Amino acid sequence: MKVFLLSIILFCACSGFAQSQVQTLPTGKYETVTKANESKWEKGDIVLLDGNKYKLSTTDEEGQA
């Protein structure tokens, strides 16, 4: 029972830590690949810009995260 409780506590702590890291990606170009057939996504790669903004490599439109 102690091992089970310890496992649950560690799992919850690790998942909270992993989520906080995803929110702080550095600026740059990120390649996108579909998981189903491992081919490139038709909308291109994601380019993260300064100031919480992003754009897709196939268009010049910018969005805000």
DSSP file (Angstrom, degrees, kcal/mol; ACC not computed):
  #  RESIDUE AA STRUCTURE BP1 BP2  ACC     N-H-->O    O-->H-N    N-H-->O    O-->H-N    TCO  KAPPA ALPHA  PHI   PSI    X-CA   Y-CA   Z-CA
    1    1 A M     >        0   0    0      0, 0.0     4,-2.3     0, 0.0     5,-0.2   0.000 360.0 360.0 360.0 -39.6    0.0    0.0    0.0
    2    2 A K  H  >  +     0   0    0      1,-0.2     4,-2.5     2,-0.2     5,-0.2   0.895 360.0  50.5 -64.5 -39.7    2.9    2.4    0.8
    3    3 A V  H  > S+     0   0    0      2,-0.2     4,-2.4     1,-0.2    -1,-0.2   0.897 109.5  51.6 -65.2 -40.0    4.5    1.7   -2.6
    4    4 A F  H  > S+     0   0    0      2,-0.2     4,-2.1     1,-0.2    -2,-0.2   0.932 111.8  45.5 -62.3 -47.1    1.2    2.4   -4.3
    5    5 A L  H  X S+     0   0    0     -4,-2.3     4,-2.3     1,-0.2    -2,-0.2   0.901 113.0  50.5 -64.3 -41.5    0.7    5.7   -2.5
    6    6 A L  H  X S+     0   0    0     -4,-2.5     4,-2.5     1,-0.2    -1,-0.2   0.894 109.2  52.0 -63.4 -39.6    4.3    6.8   -3.2
    7    7 A S  H  X S+     0   0    0     -4,-2.4     4,-2.4     2,-0.2    -2,-0.2   0.910 109.8  48.4 -62.8 -43.1    3.9    5.9   -6.9
    8    8 A I  H  X S+     0   0    0     -4,-2.1     4,-2.3     2,-0.2    -2,-0.2   0.913 112.0  49.0 -64.5 -43.1    0.8    8.1   -7.2
    9    9 A I  H  X S+     0   0    0     -4,-2.3     4,-2.2     1,-0.2    -2,-0.2   0.920 113.2  46.7 -63.8 -44.2    2.5   11.0   -5.4
   10   10 A L  H  X S+     0   0    0     -4,-2.5     4,-2.5     2,-0.2    -1,-0.2   0.895 111.3  51.9 -65.5 -39.6    5.6   10.8   -7.6
   11   11 A F  H  X S+     0   0    0     -4,-2.4     4,-2.3     2,-0.2    -2,-0.2   0.926 111.4  46.5 -62.1 -45.1    3.5   10.5  -10.8
   12   12 A C  H  X S+     0   0    0     -4,-2.3     4,-1.8     1,-0.2    -2,-0.2   0.896 113.4  49.0 -64.5 -40.7    1.4   13.6   -9.9
   13   13 A A  H  X S+     0   0    0     -4,-2.2     4,-1.6    -5,-0.2    -2,-0.2   0.909 112.6  47.4 -66.8 -41.8    4.6   15.5   -9.0
   14   14 A C  H  X S+     0   0    0     -4,-2.5     4,-2.2     1,-0.2    -2,-0.2   0.878 110.0  52.1 -68.9 -38.0    6.3   14.6  -12.3
   15   15 A S  H  X S+     0   0    0     -4,-2.3     4,-1.8     1,-0.2    -1,-0.2   0.880 109.0  50.2 -68.7 -34.7    3.3   15.4  -14.5
   16   16 A G  H  X S+     0   0    0     -4,-1.8     4,-1.3     2,-0.2    -1,-0.2   0.876 111.0  49.6 -67.2 -36.4    3.0   18.8  -13.0
   17   17 A F  H  X S+     0   0    0     -4,-1.6     4,-1.2     2,-0.2    -2,-0.2   0.896 109.5  51.0 -68.0 -41.1    6.7   19.4  -13.6
   18   18 A A  H  X S+     0   0    0     -4,-2.2     4,-1.2     1,-0.2     3,-0.2   0.874 107.5  53.5 -66.1 -37.3    6.5   18.3  -17.2
   19   19 A Q  H  X S+     0   0    0     -4,-1.8     4,-0.8     1,-0.2    -1,-0.2   0.851 104.6  54.4 -67.6 -34.0    3.6   20.6  -17.9
   20   20 A S  H  < S+     0   0    0     -4,-1.3    -1,-0.2     1,-0.2     3,-0.2   0.822 105.2  54.3 -71.0 -28.9    5.4   23.7  -16.6
   21   21 A Q  H >< S+     0   0    0     -4,-1.2     3,-1.4     1,-0.2    -1,-0.2   0.848  99.9  60.2 -72.4 -33.1    8.4   23.0  -19.0
   22   22 A V  H >< S+     0   0    0     -4,-1.2     3,-0.7     1,-0.3    -1,-0.2   0.809  96.8  61.3 -65.4 -29.1    6.1   22.9  -22.1
   23   23 A Q  T 3< S+     0   0    0     -4,-0.8    -1,-0.3     1,-0.2    -2,-0.2   0.580  99.6  57.3 -74.7  -9.0    5.0   26.5  -21.5
   24   24 A T  T <   +     0   0    0     -3,-1.4    -1,-0.2    -4,-0.2    -2,-0.1  -0.302  68.5 155.8-120.4  49.4    8.5   27.8  -21.8
   25   25 A L    <   -     0   0    0     -3,-0.7     3,-0.1     1,-0.1     2,-0.1  -0.520  43.7-116.6 -72.5 141.4    9.6   26.7  -25.3
   26   26 A P        -     0   0    0      0, 0.0    22,-0.2     0, 0.0    -1,-0.1  -0.376  36.6 -90.6 -74.0 157.8   12.4   28.9  -26.8
   27   27 A T  S    S+     0   0    0     20,-0.1     2,-0.3    -2,-0.1    22,-0.2  -0.315  78.4  87.2 -64.4 151.9   11.7   30.8  -30.0
   28   28 A G  E    S-A   48   0A   0     20,-1.7    20,-3.0    -3,-0.1     2,-0.4  -0.895  78.1 -51.0 146.9-175.5   12.6   29.0  -33.2
   29   29 A K  E     -A   47   0A   0     -2,-0.3     2,-0.5    18,-0.2    18,-0.2  -0.815  42.7-163.6 -99.5 130.8   11.2   26.7  -35.9
   30   30 A Y  E     -A   46   0A   0     16,-3.4    16,-2.3    -2,-0.4     2,-0.2  -0.965  16.8-132.1-118.1 123.8    9.6   23.4  -34.8
   31   31 A E        -     0   0    0     -2,-0.5     2,-0.4    14,-0.2    14,-0.1  -0.521  19.6-149.8 -74.8 136.8    9.0   20.6  -37.4
   32   32 A T        +     0   0    0     -2,-0.2     9,-1.3     9,-0.1     2,-0.4  -0.925  18.0 174.9-113.4 133.9    5.5   19.1  -37.4
   33   33 A V  B     -D   40   0B   0     -2,-0.4     7,-0.2     7,-0.2     2,-0.2  -0.999  32.1-118.6-135.7 135.5    4.9   15.5  -38.3
   34   34 A T     >  -     0   0    0      5,-2.9     4,-1.0    -2,-0.4     5,-0.3  -0.539  16.9-144.1 -74.4 141.5    1.5   13.7  -38.1
   35   35 A K  T  4 S+     0   0    0     -2,-0.2    -1,-0.1     2,-0.2     0, 0.0   0.817  89.3  63.6 -76.6 -31.4    1.7   10.7  -35.8
   36   36 A A  T  4 S+     0   0    0      1,-0.2    -1,-0.2     3,-0.1    -2,-0.0   0.938 127.4   3.5 -63.4 -50.4   -0.6    8.4  -37.8
   37   37 A N  T  4 S-     0   0    0      2,-0.1    -1,-0.2     0, 0.0    -2,-0.2   0.261  94.3-121.0-123.3  12.5    1.5    8.0  -40.9
   38   38 A E     <  +     0   0    0     -4,-1.0     2,-0.3     1,-0.2    -3,-0.2   0.844  65.7 134.8  51.5  43.1    4.6   10.0  -40.0
   39   39 A S        -     0   0    0     -5,-0.3    -5,-2.9     1,-0.1    -1,-0.2  -0.758  63.9 -81.2-113.1 165.4    4.4   12.5  -42.8
   40   40 A K  B     -D   33   0B   0     -2,-0.3    -7,-0.2    -7,-0.2     2,-0.2  -0.322  48.7-107.4 -64.6 145.6    4.8   16.2  -42.8
   41   41 A W    >   -     0   0    0     -9,-1.3     3,-1.8     3,-0.1    -9,-0.1  -0.554  23.8-129.3 -72.8 137.6    1.8   18.3  -41.7
   42   42 A E  T 3  S+     0   0    0      1,-0.3    -1,-0.1    -2,-0.2     3,-0.1   0.678 104.4  59.7 -66.9 -17.4    0.1   20.0  -44.7
   43   43 A K  T 3  S-     0   0    0      1,-0.3    15,-0.9    14,-0.0    -1,-0.3   0.398 107.3-126.8 -92.4   4.1    0.1   23.4  -42.9
   44   44 A G    <   -     0   0    0     -3,-1.8    -1,-0.3    13,-0.2     2,-0.1  -0.355  41.8 -32.8  90.3-167.8    3.9   23.4  -42.5
   45   45 A D        -     0   0    0    -14,-0.1    12,-2.6    -3,-0.1     2,-0.5  -0.470  58.0-113.9 -89.2 162.4    6.1   23.9  -39.5
   46   46 A I  E     -AB  30  56A   0    -16,-2.3   -16,-3.4    10,-0.2     2,-0.6  -0.857  23.8-160.6 -99.8 128.6    5.4   26.1  -36.5
   47   47 A V  E     -AB  29  55A   0      8,-3.2     8,-1.8    -2,-0.5     2,-0.5  -0.942   7.7-150.4-111.3 115.5    7.6   29.1  -35.9
   48   48 A L  E     -AB  28  54A   0    -20,-3.0   -20,-1.7    -2,-0.6     6,-0.2  -0.742  18.3-169.3 -86.8 128.1    7.6   30.5  -32.4
   49   49 A L  E  >  - B   0  53A   0      4,-3.1     4,-0.6    -2,-0.5     3,-0.4  -0.541  30.9 -78.6-107.4 174.1    8.3   34.2  -32.3
   50   50 A D  T  4 S+     0   0    0      1,-0.2     3,-0.3    -2,-0.2    -1,-0.2  -0.342 107.1  35.6 -68.2 154.7    9.0   36.6  -29.4
   51   51 A G  T  4 S-     0   0    0      1,-0.2    -1,-0.2    13,-0.0     3,-0.1   0.842 130.6 -62.7  74.2  35.8    6.2   37.9  -27.3
   52   52 A N  T  4 S+     0   0    0     -3,-0.4    13,-2.7     1,-0.2     2,-0.3   0.792 100.8 131.6  63.8  30.1    3.9   34.7  -27.2
   53   53 A K  E  <  +BC  49  64A   0     -4,-0.6    -4,-3.1    -3,-0.3     2,-0.3  -0.816  31.0 179.5-114.3 155.0    3.3   34.8  -31.0
   54   54 A Y  E     -BC  48  63A   0      9,-2.3     9,-3.0    -2,-0.3     2,-0.3  -0.939   7.0-169.3-143.4 164.9    3.6   32.1  -33.6
   55   55 A K  E     -BC  47  62A   0     -8,-1.8    -8,-3.2    -2,-0.3     2,-0.3  -0.979  26.2-114.0-150.9 158.8    3.1   31.6  -37.3
   56   56 A L  E >   -B   46   0A   0      5,-0.6     3,-1.0    -2,-0.3   -10,-0.2  -0.702  24.9-127.0 -91.6 147.5    3.0   28.7  -39.7
   57   57 A S  T 3  S+     0   0    0    -12,-2.6   -13,-0.2    -2,-0.3   -11,-0.1   0.700 106.4  56.4 -70.3 -17.7    5.8   28.3  -42.2
   58   58 A T  T 3  S+     0   0    0    -15,-0.9     2,-0.3   -13,-0.3    -1,-0.2   0.630 112.0  38.7 -88.8 -13.2    3.3   28.1  -45.2
   59   59 A T    <   -     0   0    0     -3,-1.0   -16,-0.0   -16,-0.2     0, 0.0  -0.853  69.0-134.9-129.9 166.4    1.6   31.4  -44.4
   60   60 A D        +     0   0    0     -2,-0.3     2,-0.1    -5,-0.1    -3,-0.1   0.367  68.0 117.7 -99.8   2.8    2.6   34.9  -43.2
   61   61 A E        -     0   0    0     -5,-0.1    -5,-0.6     1,-0.0     2,-0.3  -0.461  52.9-148.8 -71.9 141.9   -0.3   35.1  -40.7
   62   62 A E  E     -C   55   0A   0     -7,-0.2     2,-0.3    -2,-0.1    -7,-0.2  -0.852  11.9-169.1-110.5 148.8    0.7   35.5  -37.1
   63   63 A G  E     -C   54   0A   0     -9,-3.0    -9,-2.3    -2,-0.3     2,-0.5  -0.842  18.8-124.6-127.7 167.6   -1.3   34.2  -34.1
   64   64 A Q  E      C   53   0A   0     -2,-0.3   -11,-0.2   -11,-0.2   -12,-0.1  -0.961 360.0 360.0-118.7 131.8   -1.0   34.7  -30.4
   65   65 A A              0   0    0    -13,-2.7   -12,-0.1    -2,-0.5    -1,-0.1   0.450 360.0 360.0 -81.4 360.0   -0.7   31.8  -28.0
